[in-house]
Amino acid sequence: MPLSEHEQRLLEQMERALYAEDPKFATAMRGSDPRLHHRRRAFVGILGFIVGVVLLFTGLVVAQIVVSVLGFVVMLASAVFAISSWKHMPSGETEAEAGTGAKPPQPRPAGRKGRSRGRLMDRIEERWRRRREEHGGQ
């Protein structure tokens, strides 16, 4: 439920007063952006992937299969880590933007694409029935 303009002004005044009174406490209570956390994790995953590639090729050059296999495992684990971190990254809307009354994007109803897919399947089924009838149901 979005805040009214009056409530938003009161909240902003309270935040300013808190920053003026104890800026260290206010900064600690503010917290960090969760997107930054997930970006950092994805970056670590990418670096791990690069280390895995280096290990893989190093193992190939020095003819050590164990190093190559270790490099492949590091690559695989890092890729999974990076992708999962990227997928769990929250959207760009912050808490401040959420309280402005802007509606989140609504999913579009199945429009023309869904209907045309149904029509396509109906046409294909109809053609299949006609062919079976024309050839005597073989």
DAKATA-V479892 format. One line per field, one symbol per residue. phi: phi as a letter, one per 40 degrees, with the letter a starting at -180 (. if undefined). A space follows every 50 residues. Layout:
phi = ???
This chain:
phi = .ccccccccccccccccccccaccccccccgbcccccccccccccccccc cccccdccccccfbccccccccccdccccccccccccccccccccccccc gccccccccccccccccccccccccccccccccccggc
